[in-house]
């Protein structure tokens, strides 16, 4: 129905006889607000109030009923043309008498209030939420305005909550799609990548083939040190990444009897799959060549290892051996209790923990009821067995005003790493037996914990191994051993092996010195073994014994004095090849090796060729320069002058380097020798 000014009259609750609390009333109010726009909400409210009055005036006229009917029809048409789903939603939301206002999660960012809605603080919103539910009024005009604002405010939060729910649902669906894509990617590749902020983690998953190779059983094989066939079996198992137990009968000699009982032979290697004997290297190669090895392994290793299979070595248990106490131990124990051991002043020096020979002779006479001559002879036997020594090393043992001390009271004992609180009172083994056992144990350590070329060692693995524990126990037997019984080749192999083994022990016990000059000097002189009653450090072994008591580089004193008994063990001539068999634990050093007495000379020549071929020498023909390892500079006295040194090198080079070096040396021109930088970092 039109108005006099040409406008259109908006129907109100009075015009269509609608209750303000009815759903139809709210539907009309919402449609009116949407059609008129959000910017003029307040003006429309006033317009409704004014129209209400005009409609009330006209309702008293005669044609009022017809007009109301037309308006009712108009309202019905609008309801039918509207969205049915939106209508049902608004109807259901407004059916409830009390209206609750739902607030978003306080941890989410606060949304902006729409135009026409007053923004409330959090505290005010909590007050509204905790206040009694708002009920609509049926009479006052303000209730109509409240009826307009409250549903609009609730609708706003409903729309926001719906959009938030839709966003969460969409995110969950994306995560589900990502998981599906990741599962498909796993099927294609066995690499899964996790991308985090500032970090990328790559995890390699085991495929089915690798899981199948993790057999339930155990692979065990018997071996020996320096055995080529045993090395081949070990390399094969490592390449296949198979777990195995190695029983080296040179390290565990009592297991040789078990090997014979199981195989009726002492030949190695012998491979066992659980308790079943598989065979040696020939059987392994034959099955591998015909392609039946995997099938045979699955057949024998598919079940758990039984108890009757060869047992793995156990850490901390020594083989039962016959312990023969020294026949002089009883005498030494009596003297330790009866002699007046005390500090004395001699030659303007304070000598600690010593006793006089006359006091010892008297104690022996009273204890054994023997003559003085017999007592002196017993004293000499104790000195030869290294139970006691003269405080100044002047004589073996003599009666009179001479002073001696027991081995455990020597001032160098606290620095000895093969001495554990007390002297080894057992009968000393022969030096040959100890030397052979030393080489076998250390060779077994290298085969298990070093790289194939010997340049890199796993010091942590060595320190935790049973082989190293047995080596430390073996070194205690050196305290009173007689080294003078060794031949020249045996003595050379013994001291080379001892030096390299001591380096490993020192790195594990006190650490590597690095590039510090002071630390290296302390490392070379303070780490000591007591051998045959005398102290031996790295300096005394290299420069005193192997180099015939020559001065170390950059020092002015010799290792041994004129009256030192260790001079008897020094080699009369210096063999320059020893420098290629000695390892000091650094990366630029020659690799770790252990030598045999029978082939020590040939093994040293091979070590020299291998080291010089790799990094020891480089020939620059264009610049007429020869780059040599710094070992040649430090020990130039052993190799001779530069011309003699280059001539000596020709015998240990390959054809290419030897030809280049001969060309430079033979054309009469000047040859420049440059020494390479030395890398002192640890060889791990």
C-alpha positions as CSV (number, residue, x, y, z in Angstrom):
1,X,0.0,0.0,0.0
2,X,1.5,3.3,-1.0
3,X,1.9,6.4,1.1
4,X,0.9,9.9,0.2
5,X,4.5,11.0,-0.4
6,X,5.1,8.1,-2.8
7,X,6.9,5.8,-0.4
8,X,6.2,2.2,0.5
9,X,4.8,1.5,3.9
10,X,6.7,-1.2,5.8
11,X,4.4,-3.6,7.6
12,X,4.8,-3.9,11.3
13,X,3.7,-6.3,14.0
14,X,0.6,-4.2,14.7
15,X,-0.4,-4.1,11.0
16,X,-0.3,-7.9,10.6
17,X,-1.4,-8.8,14.1
18,X,1.8,-10.6,14.9
19,X,3.0,-11.2,18.4
20,X,6.5,-9.6,19.0
21,X,7.5,-12.9,20.6
22,X,6.4,-15.0,17.6
23,X,8.8,-16.3,15.0
24,X,7.0,-14.5,12.2
25,X,7.8,-11.2,13.9
26,X,11.5,-11.9,14.0
27,X,11.5,-13.1,10.4
28,X,10.0,-9.8,9.3
29,X,12.4,-7.8,11.3
30,X,15.5,-9.6,9.9
31,X,14.3,-9.3,6.3
32,X,13.6,-5.7,6.9
33,X,17.1,-5.1,8.3
34,X,18.8,-7.0,5.4
35,X,16.8,-5.1,2.7
36,X,17.5,-1.7,4.2
37,X,21.3,-2.3,4.8
38,X,23.4,-2.3,7.9
39,X,24.3,1.3,7.8
40,X,20.8,2.6,8.7
41,X,19.7,0.3,11.4
42,X,18.8,3.0,13.9
43,X,16.9,5.0,11.3
44,X,14.8,2.0,10.3
45,X,13.9,1.4,13.9
46,X,12.5,5.0,14.1
47,X,10.8,4.5,10.8
48,X,9.1,1.4,12.1
49,X,7.9,3.3,15.2
50,X,6.4,6.1,13.1
51,X,4.8,3.7,10.7
52,X,3.2,1.8,13.6
53,X,1.3,4.9,14.6
54,X,0.1,5.6,11.1
55,X,-1.0,2.0,10.6
56,X,-2.9,2.1,13.9
57,X,-4.8,5.2,12.8
58,X,-5.8,3.7,9.5
59,X,-6.8,0.4,11.1
60,X,-10.0,2.1,12.3
61,X,-11.2,2.8,8.8
62,X,-13.7,0.8,6.9
63,X,-11.2,-0.7,4.5
64,X,-8.8,-1.7,7.2
65,X,-9.7,-5.4,7.1
66,X,-9.1,-5.7,3.3
67,X,-5.8,-3.9,3.7
68,X,-4.7,-6.2,6.4
69,X,-5.5,-9.3,4.4
70,X,-3.5,-8.0,1.5
71,X,-0.5,-7.4,3.7
72,X,-0.9,-10.9,5.1
73,X,-0.8,-12.3,1.6
74,X,2.3,-10.2,0.8
75,X,4.1,-11.5,3.9
76,X,3.2,-15.1,2.9
77,X,4.7,-14.5,-0.5
78,X,7.9,-13.2,0.9
79,X,8.2,-16.2,3.2
80,X,7.7,-18.6,0.2
81,X,10.2,-16.8,-2.0
82,X,12.9,-16.8,0.8
83,X,15.5,-19.5,1.3
84,X,13.7,-22.4,2.9
85,X,16.9,-23.6,4.7
86,X,17.6,-20.1,6.1
87,X,14.1,-19.7,7.2
88,X,14.1,-23.0,9.1
89,X,17.5,-22.1,10.6
90,X,16.2,-18.7,11.8
91,X,13.0,-20.2,13.0
92,X,14.7,-22.9,15.0
93,X,17.2,-20.5,16.5
94,X,14.4,-18.1,17.6
95,X,11.9,-20.6,18.9
96,X,13.5,-20.8,22.3
97,X,12.2,-18.3,24.7
98,X,15.5,-17.5,26.5
99,X,18.4,-16.5,24.2
100,X,22.0,-17.3,25.1
101,X,25.1,-15.5,23.7
102,X,27.9,-17.9,22.8
103,X,31.4,-16.4,23.1
104,X,34.4,-17.6,21.1
105,X,37.4,-19.3,22.7
106,X,39.4,-16.6,24.6
107,X,42.6,-17.9,23.1
108,X,41.4,-17.1,19.5
109,X,41.8,-13.5,18.2
110,X,38.8,-11.3,18.9
111,X,36.7,-10.6,15.8
112,X,35.6,-7.1,14.9
113,X,32.0,-6.2,15.9
114,X,29.7,-5.6,12.9
115,X,28.3,-2.1,12.4
116,X,25.4,-1.4,14.7
117,X,26.6,-3.9,17.4
118,X,28.2,-2.6,20.5
119,X,31.6,-4.4,21.2
120,X,31.9,-5.8,24.8
121,X,35.0,-6.4,26.8
122,X,35.8,-9.8,28.0
123,X,34.8,-9.0,31.6
124,X,31.5,-7.5,30.5
125,X,30.8,-10.5,28.3
126,X,31.4,-12.8,31.3
127,X,29.0,-10.7,33.3
128,X,26.4,-11.0,30.6
129,X,27.0,-14.7,30.4
130,X,26.7,-15.2,34.1
131,X,23.6,-12.9,34.4
132,X,20.0,-14.3,34.2
133,X,18.7,-15.1,30.7
134,X,17.1,-12.2,28.9
135,X,13.4,-12.5,28.2
136,X,11.6,-10.4,25.7
137,X,9.0,-7.8,26.8
138,X,5.6,-7.7,25.2
139,X,4.8,-4.0,25.7
140,X,7.6,-1.4,25.8
141,X,9.2,0.0,22.5
142,X,12.7,-0.6,24.0
143,X,12.0,-4.3,24.0
144,X,11.5,-4.1,20.2
145,X,15.0,-2.6,19.8
146,X,16.4,-5.2,22.1
147,X,14.7,-7.8,20.0
148,X,16.4,-6.5,17.0
149,X,20.0,-6.3,18.5
150,X,20.1,-9.6,20.4
151,X,19.3,-11.9,17.5
152,X,21.7,-10.0,15.3
153,X,24.4,-10.3,17.9
154,X,23.8,-14.1,18.3
155,X,23.6,-14.5,14.5
156,X,27.0,-12.9,14.2
157,X,28.6,-15.3,16.6
158,X,26.8,-18.2,15.0
159,X,28.2,-17.3,11.6
160,X,31.7,-16.9,13.1
161,X,31.5,-20.2,14.9
162,X,30.2,-21.9,11.7
163,X,33.1,-20.4,9.7
164,X,35.6,-21.5,12.4
165,X,34.1,-25.0,12.4
166,X,34.3,-25.1,8.6
167,X,38.0,-24.0,8.7
168,X,38.8,-26.7,11.3
169,X,37.0,-29.3,9.2
170,X,38.8,-28.2,6.1
171,X,42.2,-28.4,7.9
172,X,41.4,-31.9,9.2
173,X,40.5,-33.0,5.7
174,X,43.8,-31.5,4.4
175,X,45.8,-33.4,7.1
176,X,43.9,-36.6,6.1
177,X,44.9,-36.0,2.5
178,X,48.5,-35.4,3.5
179,X,48.6,-38.6,5.5
180,X,47.2,-40.5,2.5
181,X,49.9,-38.9,0.3
182,X,52.6,-39.7,2.8
183,X,51.4,-43.4,2.9
184,X,51.5,-43.5,-0.9
185,X,55.0,-41.9,-0.7
186,X,56.2,-44.6,1.7
187,X,55.2,-47.2,-0.7
188,X,57.3,-45.6,-3.4
189,X,60.3,-44.7,-1.3
190,X,61.7,-45.8,2.1
191,X,62.7,-42.2,3.0
192,X,60.4,-40.0,5.1
193,X,61.1,-36.3,5.6
194,X,59.8,-34.2,8.4
195,X,60.1,-30.5,7.8
196,X,60.1,-28.4,10.9
197,X,60.9,-24.7,11.3
198,X,64.6,-24.3,10.8
199,X,65.2,-28.1,10.9
200,X,65.0,-30.9,8.5
201,X,64.9,-34.5,9.8
202,X,65.3,-37.4,7.4
203,X,64.5,-40.9,8.7
204,X,65.3,-44.0,6.8
205,X,62.8,-46.7,7.3
206,X,63.7,-50.4,7.2
207,X,62.3,-52.1,4.2
208,X,60.9,-55.6,4.3
209,X,64.2,-57.1,2.9
210,X,66.3,-55.6,5.7
211,X,63.8,-56.7,8.4
212,X,63.9,-60.3,7.0
213,X,67.7,-60.3,7.2
214,X,67.5,-59.7,10.9
215,X,67.7,-63.4,11.7
216,X,66.8,-64.8,15.0
217,X,69.8,-67.0,15.2
218,X,73.5,-66.2,15.6
219,X,76.5,-66.4,13.3
220,X,79.7,-67.5,15.1
221,X,83.1,-68.1,13.5
222,X,86.5,-69.1,15.0
223,X,89.5,-67.2,13.7
224,X,93.2,-66.4,14.3
225,X,95.1,-63.1,14.2
226,X,96.8,-62.2,10.9
227,X,94.9,-65.0,9.0
228,X,93.9,-64.1,5.4
229,X,90.9,-66.5,5.3
230,X,89.6,-65.1,8.6
231,X,89.9,-61.6,7.3
232,X,87.9,-62.6,4.2
233,X,85.1,-64.0,6.2
234,X,85.1,-61.0,8.5
235,X,84.9,-58.6,5.5
236,X,82.1,-60.6,3.9
237,X,79.9,-60.5,7.1
238,X,80.6,-56.8,7.5
239,X,79.7,-56.0,3.9
240,X,76.4,-57.9,4.3
241,X,75.8,-56.0,7.6
242,X,75.3,-59.3,9.4
243,X,75.8,-59.5,13.2
244,X,78.3,-62.1,14.2
245,X,80.4,-63.3,17.1
246,X,84.1,-63.8,16.5
247,X,86.2,-66.1,18.7
248,X,89.9,-65.5,18.1
249,X,91.7,-68.5,19.6
250,X,94.9,-66.5,19.8
251,X,93.1,-64.2,22.3
252,X,91.1,-67.0,23.9
253,X,93.4,-70.0,23.7
254,X,91.2,-72.2,25.8
255,X,88.5,-72.1,23.0
256,X,90.9,-74.0,20.7
257,X,89.9,-77.2,22.5
258,X,86.2,-76.5,21.9
259,X,87.0,-75.9,18.2
260,X,88.6,-79.3,17.9
261,X,85.8,-81.0,19.7
262,X,83.2,-79.5,17.3
263,X,85.1,-79.8,14.0
264,X,87.8,-82.4,14.7
265,X,90.3,-79.8,13.5
266,X,92.0,-76.6,14.6
267,X,92.0,-75.0,11.2
268,X,90.3,-71.6,10.9
269,X,88.0,-70.0,9.9
270,X,85.1,-72.2,11.0
271,X,81.6,-70.8,10.6
272,X,78.7,-71.8,12.7
273,X,75.0,-71.0,12.1
274,X,73.5,-71.4,15.6
275,X,74.9,-74.8,16.6
276,X,75.3,-76.1,13.1
277,X,78.7,-76.2,11.5
278,X,78.6,-74.4,8.1
279,X,82.2,-74.8,7.1
280,X,85.1,-72.5,6.2
281,X,85.8,-70.0,3.5
282,X,85.6,-72.6,0.7
283,X,82.0,-73.5,1.7
284,X,81.1,-69.9,2.0
285,X,82.4,-69.0,-1.5
286,X,80.8,-72.1,-3.1
287,X,77.3,-71.3,-1.8
288,X,77.7,-67.7,-2.6
289,X,78.7,-68.4,-6.2
290,X,75.8,-70.7,-6.8
291,X,73.3,-68.4,-5.2
292,X,72.2,-70.7,-2.4
293,X,73.8,-68.9,0.5
294,X,70.7,-66.8,1.4
295,X,68.4,-69.8,1.3
296,X,70.8,-71.8,3.5
297,X,71.2,-68.9,6.0
298,X,67.4,-68.5,6.3
299,X,67.0,-72.2,6.8
300,X,69.6,-72.4,9.6
301,X,69.0,-69.0,11.3
302,X,65.2,-68.9,11.3
303,X,65.0,-70.0,14.9
304,X,66.5,-68.7,18.1
305,X,70.1,-69.7,18.9
306,X,70.0,-72.8,21.2
307,X,72.2,-73.2,24.3
308,X,74.5,-75.8,22.7
309,X,75.8,-73.3,20.1
310,X,79.3,-71.8,20.6
311,X,79.1,-69.3,23.4
312,X,80.3,-65.7,22.8
313,X,83.2,-64.5,24.9
314,X,82.3,-63.0,28.2
315,X,83.9,-59.7,29.3
316,X,85.9,-59.8,32.5
317,X,86.8,-63.5,32.8
318,X,90.3,-64.7,32.3
319,X,91.2,-68.1,31.0
320,X,92.2,-70.5,33.9
321,X,95.9,-70.8,33.9
322,X,98.4,-72.3,36.2
323,X,99.7,-69.5,38.4
324,X,103.2,-70.3,39.6
325,X,104.4,-68.0,42.4
326,X,108.0,-67.0,42.3
327,X,110.1,-69.1,44.6
328,X,111.6,-66.0,46.1
329,X,108.2,-64.5,47.0
330,X,108.2,-65.9,50.6
331,X,111.6,-64.3,51.2
332,X,110.5,-60.9,49.8
333,X,107.4,-60.9,52.0
334,X,109.5,-61.5,55.1
335,X,111.9,-58.7,54.2
336,X,109.1,-56.2,53.5
337,X,107.9,-56.7,57.1
338,X,111.3,-56.8,58.9
339,X,113.4,-54.2,57.1
340,X,113.5,-50.6,58.4
341,X,112.3,-48.9,55.3
342,X,112.8,-45.1,55.6
343,X,114.0,-41.9,54.0
344,X,117.8,-41.2,54.1
345,X,120.2,-38.4,53.2
346,X,122.9,-39.6,50.7
347,X,125.1,-37.5,48.4
348,X,123.3,-34.4,49.3
349,X,120.0,-36.0,48.2
350,X,117.0,-37.3,50.1
351,X,116.4,-40.9,49.1
352,X,113.0,-42.2,50.0
353,X,111.9,-45.7,51.1
354,X,115.2,-47.3,51.2
355,X,117.2,-49.7,53.4
356,X,120.9,-50.7,53.7
357,X,122.3,-53.9,52.4
358,X,123.8,-54.7,55.9
359,X,120.3,-54.5,57.4
360,X,119.0,-56.8,54.8
361,X,121.8,-59.4,55.3
362,X,121.2,-59.4,59.0
363,X,117.5,-60.0,58.5
364,X,118.2,-62.9,56.2
365,X,120.7,-64.5,58.6
366,X,118.2,-64.4,61.4
367,X,115.3,-65.6,59.3
368,X,116.9,-68.5,57.5
369,X,119.7,-69.3,60.0
370,X,122.4,-69.1,57.3
371,X,125.8,-67.6,56.9
372,X,126.6,-64.1,55.7
373,X,127.8,-65.3,52.3
374,X,124.5,-67.2,51.7
375,X,122.6,-64.1,52.7
376,X,124.5,-62.0,50.2
377,X,123.8,-64.6,47.5
378,X,120.1,-64.4,48.2
379,X,120.2,-60.7,47.9
380,X,121.8,-61.0,44.5
381,X,119.1,-63.4,43.3
382,X,116.4,-60.9,44.4
383,X,118.1,-58.1,42.5
384,X,118.4,-60.2,39.3
385,X,114.7,-61.0,39.6
386,X,114.0,-57.2,39.9
387,X,112.5,-57.3,43.3
388,X,114.9,-54.7,44.5
389,X,117.5,-52.3,43.0
390,X,120.3,-50.0,44.1
391,X,119.0,-46.5,44.6
392,X,121.6,-45.1,42.2
393,X,122.0,-48.2,40.0
394,X,125.7,-48.6,41.0
395,X,125.8,-52.4,41.5
396,X,123.6,-55.5,41.7
397,X,123.9,-56.2,45.4
398,X,126.8,-55.9,47.8
399,X,127.1,-56.2,51.6
400,X,128.1,-53.0,53.4
401,X,126.9,-49.5,53.5
402,X,124.9,-49.6,50.3
403,X,121.3,-48.7,50.0
404,X,118.5,-50.4,48.0
405,X,114.7,-50.1,47.6
406,X,112.0,-52.5,46.5
407,X,110.5,-52.1,43.0
408,X,107.2,-50.8,44.3
409,X,109.0,-47.9,46.1
410,X,110.8,-46.7,42.9
411,X,110.0,-43.0,42.2
412,X,108.8,-43.7,38.7
413,X,106.2,-46.3,39.7
414,X,103.3,-43.8,40.1
415,X,103.7,-42.9,36.4
416,X,103.7,-46.6,35.3
417,X,100.4,-47.7,33.7
418,X,101.2,-51.4,33.9
419,X,101.6,-51.4,37.7
420,X,98.6,-51.8,39.9
421,X,99.4,-51.2,43.5
422,X,101.8,-54.1,44.0
423,X,104.5,-56.0,42.3
424,X,103.6,-59.0,40.2
425,X,104.9,-61.8,42.4
426,X,104.2,-64.6,40.0
427,X,107.0,-66.4,38.2
428,X,107.9,-64.2,35.2
429,X,107.1,-65.6,31.8
430,X,109.7,-65.6,29.0
431,X,110.0,-62.4,27.0
432,X,109.4,-64.4,23.8
433,X,106.1,-65.7,25.1
434,X,104.9,-62.3,26.1
435,X,106.1,-60.7,22.8
436,X,104.2,-63.2,20.7
437,X,101.0,-62.9,22.8
438,X,101.3,-59.1,22.6
439,X,101.4,-59.1,18.8
440,X,98.4,-61.5,18.5
441,X,96.2,-59.6,20.9
442,X,96.9,-56.2,19.3
443,X,96.5,-57.6,15.8
444,X,93.1,-58.9,16.9
445,X,92.2,-55.4,18.1
446,X,93.2,-53.9,14.8
447,X,91.2,-56.4,12.8
448,X,88.1,-55.6,14.9
449,X,88.4,-51.9,15.6
450,X,90.5,-50.3,12.9
451,X,90.0,-49.4,9.3
452,X,91.5,-51.7,6.7
453,X,94.4,-49.4,6.0
454,X,95.1,-48.9,9.8
455,X,94.9,-45.1,9.6
456,X,91.7,-44.8,11.7
457,X,91.0,-46.5,15.1
458,X,87.9,-46.8,17.2
459,X,89.4,-45.9,20.5
460,X,86.0,-46.1,22.3
461,X,85.3,-49.6,21.0
462,X,88.9,-50.7,21.9
463,X,88.5,-49.4,25.5
464,X,85.4,-51.4,26.0
465,X,86.6,-54.6,24.4
466,X,87.7,-57.8,26.1
467,X,90.8,-57.9,24.0
468,X,92.1,-54.6,25.4
469,X,91.3,-55.8,29.0
470,X,93.5,-58.8,28.4
471,X,96.2,-56.7,26.9
472,X,96.3,-54.5,30.0
473,X,96.6,-57.6,32.2
474,X,99.3,-59.0,30.0
475,X,101.4,-55.8,30.4
476,X,101.6,-56.4,34.1
477,X,103.8,-59.4,33.4
478,X,106.4,-57.1,32.0
479,X,107.3,-55.7,35.4
480,X,110.1,-58.3,36.1
481,X,110.6,-59.9,32.6
482,X,114.1,-60.4,31.3
483,X,114.3,-58.6,27.9
484,X,117.9,-59.5,27.4
485,X,117.0,-63.0,26.4
486,X,115.4,-61.8,23.1
487,X,117.3,-62.0,19.8
488,X,117.8,-58.9,17.7
489,X,114.8,-59.5,15.4
490,X,112.7,-60.4,18.4
491,X,113.7,-57.3,20.3
492,X,113.0,-55.1,17.3
493,X,109.5,-56.5,16.8
494,X,108.9,-56.4,20.5
495,X,109.7,-52.7,21.0
496,X,107.9,-51.7,17.8
497,X,104.8,-53.5,18.9
498,X,105.1,-52.3,22.4
499,X,105.4,-48.6,21.3
500,X,102.3,-48.8,19.1
501,X,100.3,-50.6,21.8
502,X,101.3,-48.1,24.4
503,X,100.1,-45.3,22.2
504,X,96.6,-46.8,22.1
505,X,96.7,-47.3,25.8
506,X,97.9,-43.7,26.4
507,X,95.2,-42.2,24.2
508,X,92.5,-44.2,26.0
509,X,93.9,-43.4,29.5
510,X,95.1,-39.8,29.3
511,X,93.9,-38.6,25.9
512,X,95.6,-37.4,22.8
513,X,98.0,-34.5,23.2
514,X,97.1,-32.7,19.9
515,X,99.3,-30.0,18.4
516,X,100.5,-28.5,21.7
517,X,104.3,-28.9,22.0
518,X,104.2,-29.0,25.8
519,X,101.4,-31.6,25.8
520,X,103.3,-33.7,23.3
521,X,106.4,-33.6,25.4
522,X,104.5,-34.7,28.5
523,X,102.8,-37.4,26.5
524,X,106.0,-38.8,25.2
525,X,107.9,-38.8,28.6
526,X,105.2,-39.2,31.3
527,X,103.3,-42.2,30.1
528,X,105.6,-45.1,31.3
529,X,105.7,-48.9,31.5
530,X,107.9,-50.7,33.9
531,X,109.7,-53.4,32.0
532,X,112.3,-55.6,33.6
533,X,112.4,-53.3,36.6
534,X,113.2,-50.1,34.5
535,X,110.9,-47.4,33.2
536,X,110.2,-47.0,29.5
537,X,108.4,-44.1,27.9
538,X,107.9,-43.3,24.2
539,X,111.0,-41.2,24.2
540,X,113.2,-43.9,25.7
541,X,111.8,-46.6,23.3
542,X,112.3,-44.6,20.1
543,X,115.4,-42.6,20.8
544,X,117.1,-44.7,23.5
545,X,116.5,-48.3,22.3
546,X,115.6,-48.1,18.6
547,X,117.8,-45.2,17.7
548,X,120.8,-46.2,19.8
549,X,120.4,-43.5,22.4
550,X,120.3,-40.6,20.1
551,X,119.0,-37.2,21.0
552,X,115.3,-36.6,20.3
553,X,114.5,-33.7,17.9
554,X,115.0,-30.3,19.4
555,X,116.6,-31.5,22.6
556,X,120.1,-31.5,23.9
557,X,120.2,-34.6,26.2
558,X,120.2,-38.3,25.4
559,X,117.6,-40.6,26.9
560,X,120.1,-42.8,28.8
561,X,123.0,-41.8,30.9
562,X,126.4,-43.5,30.8
563,X,125.7,-46.0,33.5
564,X,122.1,-46.8,32.6
565,X,121.5,-50.5,32.3
566,X,118.9,-49.9,29.5
567,X,121.8,-49.2,27.2
568,X,122.4,-52.9,26.9
569,X,119.1,-53.2,25.0
570,X,119.9,-50.4,22.5
571,X,120.5,-51.4,18.9
572,X,124.1,-50.8,17.7
573,X,123.0,-49.5,14.3
574,X,119.9,-47.3,13.4
575,X,117.5,-48.7,10.9
576,X,115.7,-45.8,9.2
577,X,112.8,-48.0,8.4
578,X,111.7,-48.0,12.0
579,X,110.1,-44.5,11.4
580,X,107.6,-46.1,9.1
581,X,106.6,-48.8,11.7
582,X,106.0,-46.3,14.5
583,X,102.6,-44.7,15.0
584,X,102.2,-41.7,17.4
585,X,98.4,-41.6,17.2
586,X,98.1,-38.6,14.7
587,X,96.7,-38.5,11.2
588,X,100.0,-37.7,9.5
589,X,101.7,-40.6,11.3
590,X,102.2,-43.9,9.6
591,X,99.4,-46.4,10.2
592,X,99.3,-48.7,13.2
593,X,101.0,-52.0,12.5
594,X,102.2,-55.0,14.6
595,X,105.1,-57.0,13.4
596,X,106.3,-60.6,13.7
597,X,109.8,-61.5,14.7
598,X,110.3,-63.7,11.7
599,X,109.4,-61.1,9.1
600,X,110.0,-57.8,10.8
601,X,112.5,-56.6,8.2
602,X,110.3,-57.3,5.2
603,X,107.3,-55.9,6.9
604,X,109.1,-52.7,7.6
605,X,110.1,-52.4,4.0
606,X,106.5,-52.9,2.9
607,X,105.3,-50.3,5.5
608,X,107.8,-47.8,4.1
609,X,106.7,-48.3,0.5
610,X,103.0,-48.1,1.4
611,X,103.4,-44.9,3.4
612,X,105.6,-43.2,0.8
613,X,103.2,-44.2,-2.0
614,X,100.2,-42.6,-0.2
615,X,101.3,-39.3,1.4
616,X,105.0,-39.5,2.2
617,X,106.4,-37.9,-1.0
618,X,105.2,-35.8,-3.9
619,X,107.4,-34.9,-6.8
620,X,106.7,-31.6,-8.7
621,X,108.8,-31.9,-11.9
622,X,107.8,-28.4,-13.2
623,X,109.1,-26.7,-10.1
624,X,111.9,-29.2,-9.5
625,X,110.6,-29.7,-5.9
626,X,110.2,-32.7,-3.8
627,X,107.6,-32.6,-1.0
628,X,108.5,-34.9,1.9
629,X,106.9,-35.8,5.1
630,X,108.2,-33.9,8.1
631,X,109.6,-37.2,9.5
632,X,112.6,-36.8,7.2
633,X,113.4,-33.4,8.7
634,X,113.0,-34.4,12.3
635,X,115.2,-37.5,11.9
636,X,117.5,-36.3,9.2
637,X,120.5,-37.8,11.1
638,X,119.1,-41.3,10.5
639,X,118.5,-40.7,6.7
640,X,121.5,-38.6,5.9
641,X,121.9,-35.4,3.9
642,X,119.3,-34.4,1.3
643,X,121.2,-36.0,-1.6
644,X,121.7,-39.2,0.3
645,X,118.1,-39.1,1.4
646,X,116.7,-38.8,-2.1
647,X,118.9,-41.6,-3.2
648,X,117.7,-43.8,-0.4
649,X,114.1,-43.0,-1.3
650,X,114.4,-44.4,-4.8
651,X,114.5,-47.9,-3.4
652,X,111.0,-47.5,-1.9
653,X,109.0,-45.7,-4.6
654,X,106.9,-47.0,-7.5
655,X,108.2,-46.7,-11.0
656,X,106.6,-43.4,-11.7
657,X,107.8,-41.5,-8.7
658,X,111.2,-43.2,-8.8
659,X,111.6,-42.1,-12.4
660,X,110.7,-38.5,-11.7
661,X,113.0,-38.4,-8.7
662,X,115.9,-40.0,-10.7
663,X,115.4,-37.4,-13.5
664,X,115.6,-34.5,-11.1
665,X,118.7,-35.9,-9.3
666,X,120.5,-37.0,-12.4
667,X,120.4,-33.9,-14.6
668,X,122.7,-31.9,-12.4
669,X,120.1,-29.2,-11.6
670,X,119.1,-28.0,-8.2
671,X,116.4,-29.9,-6.4
672,X,114.3,-28.2,-3.8
673,X,113.1,-30.2,-0.8
674,X,110.0,-28.9,0.9
675,X,108.5,-30.5,4.0
676,X,104.8,-31.0,4.3
677,X,102.7,-29.7,7.2
678,X,102.1,-32.3,9.9
679,X,98.5,-33.0,11.0
680,X,98.6,-33.7,14.8
681,X,94.9,-34.5,15.2
682,X,94.0,-37.9,16.5
683,X,93.7,-40.8,14.1
684,X,90.1,-41.8,14.9
